[in-house]
């Protein structure tokens, strides 16, 4: 045989053997990794799990997550510990999970607020879709449109008709520019064509006080924010923003029933981890969350706060996040709201 051809043949054989060896090594590595993940999932959780919450202690979002953490601890036999890290549009709590291993022991509360932040915050250092593994939705909650109890507006149609005929005469209170409440007010304007002035407040109690004093004619917030004034009959709810009537307000129609078929706004929270969580752990954690949320006592307590506590698949949570990013981006851009640093 030609010595050059023989050398080429030998090199080809060596390359083929190396390729085969590499393929076998990769297959062994993948197999061992999958086996290790399955073993980790069987023992998960074997130490405390941290949940980073982007709200201050005592708020409705914090309280409902504490209800879930307690039930998770009972069902898993390990502590699920709440760590409050409010501020920066949820970025502080997100960093808690993003700086940890994606092993299911560090979780961040994400949701509608993070979908909004994707458009509203320029200096965002993460992508809520690509940098996180979505685990499960944990609760949904709707918006309420409240007026003072002696308001001349008896229903949503009356209010919208007056606002259209009297541009600039009505004021609407909602907390913090860029919040779900605030953007829900802008969406209301965009869908109804009602020329109302949106007045921002720092806190929900300030919104309630402004309604009661007559500083604003109406206000947007969640059930928990209006719960006291509703019980005391100081405010009247004209409409709710969910797909169906609120079980705590059975006599109050939805915005859809009131003639606004496109006005459906349900905010939500969920749990996520840094991207890369092994599939077996993800599925076990998801099942643990969904099962814990099905507890009747937890659901009853959450309902009293105006929350519908219900889990989802990871895929459903990711789809919800993706849809809300697009939806709120449209509202923000149409309202010409400037992104913050």
N, C-alpha and C positions, 0 to 999 in steps of 0.2 A: 504493500500500500504506500502511496505517496506520503512521505513523512509530514508534509504540511496538512494533508487531509486527515491523517491520523491524529495530529495535534488538535485539529478543529473538532474531531469526533470526541476526543477525550474531554475537551473543554465543555462540549455540549452535554456529555454524560454527567460531568460534575455539576453543571448548572441545573440539569434536570433533577439530580439528587438533592441539591440545595433547595430547589423550589418545592420538591416534595416534602423535605424536612421542615421547611418554613410553614407549609400548609398544615402539616401534622401538628407543629408547635402551636399555631394559631388556633386550630381546632381544640387542642388540649386546653389552651388558655381559656377559650370561650366556655368550654365545658366545665372547667374548674370554677370559673367566675359565676356561671349560672348555678352550679352546685352550692357555692358559698352564699350566693344571694338567697337561694331557697332555704338554706340552713339559718341565715340571719332572719328571714321572714318568720320561720317557725318559732324563734325565740323572741321576736319583736312584740312589744318593747321590753327590754330587760334593764332599762334605766329610765330616769325621768325624761319627759319630753317637754321642751319649751315651746310656748306659743307666744309670738311677738304680736302685740295688739297695737294698732296705730291710733288708739283713742285713750283719753285719760280714764282713770278709775272712776266708776260710778255712773258713767253714761250708759245708754241703752245698748250700744254695741259691745261695751265691756261686760255688762251684766249678762247678756245672752251668751257670750263666749265663756264666761265663768260657769254658767249652767252646763254648757257642753263639756268643759274641762273636768267638772266634777263627775259627770256621768262617764266620760272616757276613763277617768282614773279608776272608777268602780269596775268598769267592764274589763279593763286591761290589766288591772292589778299593779299598775305603775302610775306615778304622779304625772299629770299633765299640768304644767305650771305656767300661769299667766305672767307675762312681762310687758308692762305698758310702756310704749315708746311713741307718744303722740308727736305730731309735727311734720313739717316738710312734705305735706301731701301723701303721707304714708311711707316716705323714703326711709325714715329712721327705723321703723319696724322691719321694712323689707331688707335692710342691710343686715339685721340680726340673722335672718335665715340665709341670705346670700353669702355671708362670711363663714358659714358652717358647712359641714359635710352633708351631702344630699342623702342621708341615711334614715330619714324619718324622725329624727330626734330634735330638729329645729324647724318649726313651722311658722309661717307668717299669715296673718289675716289679710286677705286681699278682697277685692270686689269692685263694686261700682265706682268707688273713689279712685282706685288705681286706673280704671278704664279712662276716667276723666283726666287724671294726671298725665297720661300718655300724650295728650295734646296740650295741656295747660302749663306744664312745667318744662321750660327749656333746658334746665340744668339736670334733667333726669339722668341718672347714671346706670339705669337698667331698663330692660324691656320686659314688661310683665308677662308677655307670651313666651319669648324665647329663653329668658333667664330663669323661669320658674316651671316647676312641674305642678300643674293644677291637680288638686286631690279631690275636693268635694265642695259644692255649695253647702252652706250651713243654715242660712235663713234669708228670707226675702221680706220686704216691708214696703208699704206704699206711702204716697204723699196724700195729705189732707189739705183742702182749701177751706180756711176758716174765716168767718166774719164775726163781728160782735153780735151778741144775741138779739139786740134790738135793731140790727141792720135792716134797711128797707129791702135788701136783696133776699128773696125767699128761695131762689134756686139759681143754678149756674147760668141758665139761659137769660134770666133777668140781668145778671151782672154783665155778661158778655155783650148783650144788646145795648146796655147803658154805656159801656166802655167804647163801643164802636161809634155811638152817636155823640159821645162827649170825649173826644180824644184828649188825653193828658189830665183828665179830671180825677182819675182813680189812682191810688198808690197801693203797692203790693209789697209786703215785708217778707224778707227771707234772709237766712244767715249767710255769712261769708261768700263773697264772689268766688265762683268756681266750685262751690259745694253742690251736691245733688239737689238740694232745696232751691238754690239760686238758679241753677241751670234748668230745673223744672219750671220755674217762673218764666224764663226766657222761652222755653219750648211752648208754654201756654200762650204767650204773646204771638209767637210765630204761627201757631196752628189756628188761633182764633182771629188774628188780625186786630185784636183789641189793643188800643194805644194806652197802656197803663205804665206808670213809672215804678220801676223796681227799686226799693229802698233796702240797702244792705245793713244788717245788724251783726254784731259779733256773736251773740248767743240767742238761743231759742227763747229764754225768758224775756229778753229784750223785745223780741218779735211779739210775744203775747202781750206785754205791757203796752206796746205801741198800738195794738189792735184795740185793747180795752180803753185806752185814752183817746182813741180816734185819730191818732197820728197817721195811721194807715187804715185803709178800708178793708183790707184782707191780708191774709198771710198764708204761706206755704210751710209745712213742716210734717214730721212723722207723727204717728199717733201718740208716742210717748211724750212728745213735747206739748201736746194739747190735752193730755189726759186729765190733768187737774181742772183746767177751765171748762172742759166738757162736762165733768162730773158736777161742777158748781154752776152749770148752766150759764156761764159767762160768755161762751162763744158758741156759734152754731156752725156745723160742718155742711157746706153746700154740696161737696162732691169728694169722692176718693179717686185715686188714680190707678187702682189695680184692675185686673181683668175681671174680677168678680167682687161683689160687695164684701166689705169687712164684717166678719162675724160679730165684732164688738159694736158695729154701727149698722145694724141690719136695715134701718129705715133710711139710710143715706145712699142715694144712687151713685153709681160710678160716673166718671166723666163721659164714658162711652154711652151710658144710658141717658146722659144729659145732652146728647147731641154732638159730642166730640169723639168720633170713632177712632181717630188716630192718637188720642191722648191716653196712652197707657204707659205709666212710669212705675216700675217696681225696682227699688234699690235692693242690694243684696250684699252679703258677706260670704266668704268661703275660706278654706285653708289651702295653702300652697307650700311647696318646699323648693329649695334650690333645684334647678334642672339637673337631671341625671339620677333621680331616685330609682333604684332597681325595681323592676316590674313586680316581683313577688311582694316586696314591702309596700309598694304603692297600693296593690290590690287589697292587702290585709288591712292597711290603714284606712283605706276607703270604706271597706266593709265595717270596720270598727266605728267610724264616724256615722255612717248611715244608720247602723243598728242603734247607736246611742241616741241619735236624734228621733228615733221612733218611740222612745220612752214616753208614755202618756203624761207622766208628771212633768217632765221637761217641756213637752209641747204645751201643756196648760199654762205653765209659768211664762213661757215665751209669748204665748198668745196675749196674756195680760199686759205685755209690753208692746203689743202691736206687731209681733213678729210671727211669721209662718216658718217654723223650724222644720226643715226638710232637706235631706241630702240629695246628692246627684252622683253620676259617674264622673270620672276625671274628664272624659271627652265632652260631656254636657257642660261642665264648668268652663272648659277652654273655649267652646263654641259661644257661650254666653259672654265671656270676656271679649272675644273678638268682635262680636256684634255690637257690644256697648261701646267699644273704642270707636268704631265707625259712626255710631249714632251720635254720641256726644261730641265728636269732632265736628260733625255737621252743625250741631246747635251752636257750638262755640264760634265757629267760623262765620255763620250767618249773623250772629249777634255782634260780630267784630270785637270779641273780647280779647284783650292782649294777653299773651302768654307771660307768665312770671318767671323770674330767674330761679 
